[in-house]
Amino acid sequence: MRTVTRNFILGVGVVVLLLLALGALPSYLKSGDPYYLTATPENGSFSVEDGTAANGSTLSAQRYPYTTAALADAAANDTGRSELYWRGPVGLKGAFTHSPFDELDALRQQAPAAADGETVVVRHGGTFYRLAVTQRP
């Protein structure tokens, strides 16, 4: 094998390994600010109609892990919060990992009328919840 070909293959291998590391490592980093996705029962300050709120009962736990965890926690013991999400200090982590911010953006796109500023109103099990990302549990 020629030296140029060998160096090129080694270079491509190093680049692939670095990209794989960038995709896997950020989810394990616990630096930056901690955030929760919280689900609080809606008290009626938002006009909740059947067609206005996003349907939280049909959300997949694989695609919406923070949302489904917060809704399940709210239904079980009224605390309504997901697991912690650590936002990286530079913002690099957000490009490579799934976050509660991504889930709220997806819910806003699915049901634009359910968005109310930085929150989204979701109907789950006959109850309306307001989803928001907060730093306090």
Backbone torsions as a table, in degrees:
resi	resn	phi	psi	omega
1	MET	NA	138.0	-178.9
2	ARG	-74.7	154.7	-177.3
3	THR	-62.6	-39.5	-179.2
4	VAL	-65.2	-43.9	179.5
5	THR	-64.4	-44.6	179.4
6	ARG	-62.2	-43.6	179.0
7	ASN	-65.3	-37.4	178.1
8	PHE	-65.4	-45.2	179.5
9	ILE	-64.0	-41.8	176.7
10	LEU	-63.0	-40.7	178.7
11	GLY	-64.3	-43.1	177.7
12	VAL	-63.8	-40.9	178.1
13	GLY	-61.9	-42.2	178.4
14	VAL	-64.5	-42.1	178.9
15	VAL	-63.2	-43.0	179.1
16	VAL	-63.3	-44.1	178.0
17	LEU	-62.5	-40.3	177.9
18	LEU	-64.9	-41.3	178.4
19	LEU	-65.8	-39.3	176.1
20	LEU	-64.1	-40.4	178.7
21	ALA	-65.8	-39.8	178.2
22	LEU	-64.8	-31.5	179.0
23	GLY	-77.1	-30.6	-175.3
24	ALA	-96.6	-39.4	-172.6
25	LEU	-69.2	-38.7	-176.1
26	PRO	-57.6	-30.7	-179.8
27	SER	-68.9	-20.3	178.9
28	TYR	-92.3	-11.3	179.9
29	LEU	-74.8	129.2	179.0
30	LYS	-115.1	61.8	178.0
31	SER	-126.1	165.4	-177.8
32	GLY	89.1	-155.8	-175.9
33	ASP	-94.5	137.4	176.6
34	PRO	-85.0	140.5	179.2
35	TYR	-132.1	149.8	173.1
36	TYR	-120.8	153.1	166.2
37	LEU	-99.9	120.8	-177.0
38	THR	-110.2	146.1	176.8
39	ALA	-123.2	111.4	178.8
40	THR	-113.0	138.8	178.9
41	PRO	-58.5	136.8	-178.1
42	GLU	-76.0	130.0	-176.3
43	ASN	-96.3	8.4	175.5
44	GLY	100.4	2.0	179.0
45	SER	-75.3	-11.8	177.9
46	PHE	-114.1	134.4	-178.1
47	SER	-73.0	102.7	-177.1
48	VAL	-99.0	114.1	175.7
49	GLU	-118.9	163.1	-177.1
50	ASP	-57.5	-36.0	-178.2
51	GLY	-88.4	-7.5	-175.0
52	THR	-89.2	-45.4	-176.5
53	ALA	-77.8	150.0	174.6
54	ALA	-71.8	147.5	-178.4
55	ASN	-87.1	105.1	-179.0
56	GLY	-83.4	-12.3	-178.3
57	SER	-74.7	-20.3	-177.4
58	THR	-103.2	6.6	-177.8
59	LEU	-75.7	140.2	179.3
60	SER	-83.6	136.0	178.7
61	ALA	-69.5	-21.9	177.8
62	GLN	-77.2	-36.1	-178.8
63	ARG	-89.0	-30.9	-178.3
64	TYR	-124.5	64.3	-176.5
65	PRO	-65.4	-37.8	-179.5
66	TYR	-71.2	-42.5	-179.1
67	THR	-65.9	-48.4	-178.7
68	THR	-65.7	-35.5	177.5
69	ALA	-66.4	-41.7	179.5
70	ALA	-66.9	-41.4	179.1
71	LEU	-67.2	-40.2	178.0
72	ALA	-65.9	-39.3	178.9
73	ASP	-67.7	-37.4	178.6
74	ALA	-67.3	-38.8	179.6
75	ALA	-71.3	-31.8	-176.5
76	ALA	-81.1	-46.9	-174.2
77	ASN	-143.4	20.7	172.9
78	ASP	63.7	5.8	175.6
79	THR	-82.1	-37.7	171.7
80	GLY	59.4	56.6	176.4
81	ARG	-136.1	153.2	-179.9
82	SER	-91.9	-175.7	173.1
83	GLU	-70.3	163.4	178.7
84	LEU	-67.8	143.9	169.8
85	TYR	-122.6	125.3	-179.9
86	TRP	-98.0	114.8	178.0
87	ARG	-83.4	127.2	-178.0
88	GLY	-64.2	154.7	-176.1
89	PRO	-68.5	-27.9	-175.7
90	VAL	-99.6	-19.2	-177.1
91	GLY	96.9	-1.3	179.4
92	LEU	-67.4	-35.7	-177.1
93	LYS	-62.2	-38.0	-177.8
94	GLY	-61.9	-26.5	179.5
95	ALA	-76.5	-19.8	-173.9
96	PHE	-114.8	-7.9	-177.1
97	THR	-126.5	162.4	176.2
98	HIS	-86.5	137.2	-175.9
99	SER	-133.3	165.0	174.9
100	PRO	-63.8	-26.5	177.0
101	PHE	-64.2	-39.4	177.2
102	ASP	-62.7	-40.7	-178.8
103	GLU	-66.7	-42.1	177.8
104	LEU	-64.0	-39.7	177.4
105	ASP	-62.5	-40.8	178.5
106	ALA	-65.3	-39.8	178.3
107	LEU	-67.5	-36.1	176.5
108	ARG	-63.8	-36.3	179.0
109	GLN	-72.8	-35.9	179.4
110	GLN	-69.1	-42.0	-177.1
111	ALA	-135.5	82.5	-177.3
112	PRO	-58.9	-30.5	-179.8
113	ALA	-71.6	-17.6	-179.6
114	ALA	-82.2	-14.6	-179.6
115	ALA	-77.1	135.9	178.6
116	ASP	-138.2	86.5	-175.9
117	GLY	70.4	-122.5	-179.5
118	GLU	-91.1	6.1	-178.4
119	THR	-117.2	165.7	176.3
120	VAL	-134.7	136.3	177.6
121	VAL	-94.5	129.2	-176.3
122	VAL	-126.5	138.0	175.6
123	ARG	-98.2	124.2	-179.5
124	HIS	-142.3	117.8	178.5
125	GLY	61.7	35.3	178.9
126	GLY	82.3	-1.5	179.1
127	THR	-115.4	144.1	177.6
128	PHE	-97.5	131.8	179.9
129	TYR	-123.5	146.6	174.4
130	ARG	-101.7	118.4	179.5
131	LEU	-94.8	134.9	177.7
132	ALA	-150.3	152.7	173.9
133	VAL	-95.8	124.6	-179.3
134	THR	-132.0	164.5	175.9
135	GLN	-97.6	-12.9	177.2
136	ARG	-103.2	143.1	179.0
137	PRO	-68.4	NA	NA
